[in-house]
Amino acid sequence: MKSYRVQTLIECIVRNYNNRKVVIWGKCDSSDMISKALYEQHGIVTEYFIDSNTNLLNGTTVRSVMEIDRKSNDIYVVIPLRYHKSIIERLTAFGYKEVNDYAYSSHKPISITKDKMDDYSYSDIFGNKIVGDISNCKVIFRGYNSTITIGNSTNIQENVEIYIDDDVNVSIGNNLTIFKNTKWNFLPDSLVTLGDNCIFEQDGELTCGRNAEITIGSNILFGCRYWIVASIQSRIKIGNDCLFSRDVMIRTNDGHSIFDINTKKNINSALKEQYKKSVIISDHVWVGAKCTCLYNTKIHSGSIVGAHSLVKREFPNNCIIAGSPAKIIRRDIAWSKENNRDNMDIVNEKYIHYTLEVN
């Protein structure tokens, strides 16, 4: 939990607990941090923790949530967790009133549509901002101090949702097009940059994890049902003038942990190694239908990835790669977005090069 979130919560507790016993909802790193800060700054001792996870309960320091039922006269509850409507409903049923009887570190998600903005601008008391035309998009702020900036001539269809957590910075260029049924999710401290003339077709998902970064250049097309995931502390970088066909997956993690039985160590997703995980796709790369690009992928400019390929290493410029795992099947090629052309004059000269070897 960020220091400013801790201090804001501490101040709310001190103002409202009125010498009642302090109970913290959720046994996790954030709750331990709040408990320690309360004692060190104000001498307030945490009576106990409560949790809905029965595996954590020990009957003394961690108890069932039922322990606080109908005890608002004696107990002040602190919730240092992501906002959950079910927690609010449970507290209300137990007879607790917001602020007077409990402090929640997260605010209720704020859903912003174009009609709630003032001349292409929005800001709130939590430090969140929108600058630009969000068209038919719905932006949902779930945290604090985040900014999304969008350029001119936006075309966003219905049922497009962008979820934004704490300290997120999103910068989008001009002429953005997003088709219907799209969900983008930006976790705390993520950084997302999109260039001009980007098109994202329908039914796609894009997620930028905590402390992760996604950079996408200009003149980009993603076909329908794309799935882009930059996991915690990792990076995805896509150059200019690229084409991605339908059902393309780009991700910087495996989704689950794998361990070496002998050493008992994580061999695929240790947190300290995450910053090394990246997918880099250079300018003018064409990725075919149903391809998967995993971490360690690096594709140099002017290349083509054949349909249904699995990519997880570096490949040179101006070549065709295909297969699972992908391998080079042809070198010294150039390609154009236009179909049925008889000569190479249509190809921009800056993308015509002989294939060079990579280390």
Number of C-alpha atoms within 10 A of each C-alpha: 14 10 9 10 16 18 15 12 20 20 12 17 23 13 10 15 20 15 11 16 18 23 23 24 24 22 21 12 11 16 22 16 14 22 22 16 17 22 12 11 9 11 10 18 15 19 15 17 26 25 19 15 13 12 7 15 17 10 12 11 13 21 23 18 20 12 12 19 15 15 13 19 12 14 21 24 26 27 22 25 17 15 17 13 10 9 16 18 12 14 20 14 12 16 15 23 14 12 16 16 22 24 23 22 19 18 14 14 18 16 14 18 17 18 11 11 16 10 11 15 15 18 15 12 8 14 13 22 18 20 18 20 21 26 19 19 22 20 21 17 25 23 26 22 20 24 20 20 17 20 17 14 16 21 17 22 17 14 15 21 21 19 19 30 23 25 22 23 21 19 16 22 19 18 20 24 19 24 19 20 16 24 18 18 17 29 22 23 22 27 21 20 17 21 20 19 19 24 20 22 21 21 19 24 20 20 23 29 22 21 20 25 24 24 16 20 21 21 19 25 19 22 21 21 20 24 20 20 23 28 25 23 22 26 26 25 17 22 20 19 20 26 20 22 19 22 21 24 20 21 25 26 20 12 10 7 12 14 13 10 8 6 8 9 13 13 12 16 19 12 10 8 12 18 14 12 21 25 26 20 25 20 22 28 28 23 25 21 20 18 26 24 25 22 22 17 23 21 27 23 27 28 30 26 26 19 19 19 22 22 26 19 16 16 25 21 27 26 26 22 24 20 16 12 13 21 17 14 11 14 16 15 17 24 20 16 13 8 7 7 11 7 7 12 9 12 15 12 10 9 19 17 15 15 20 14 8 9 6
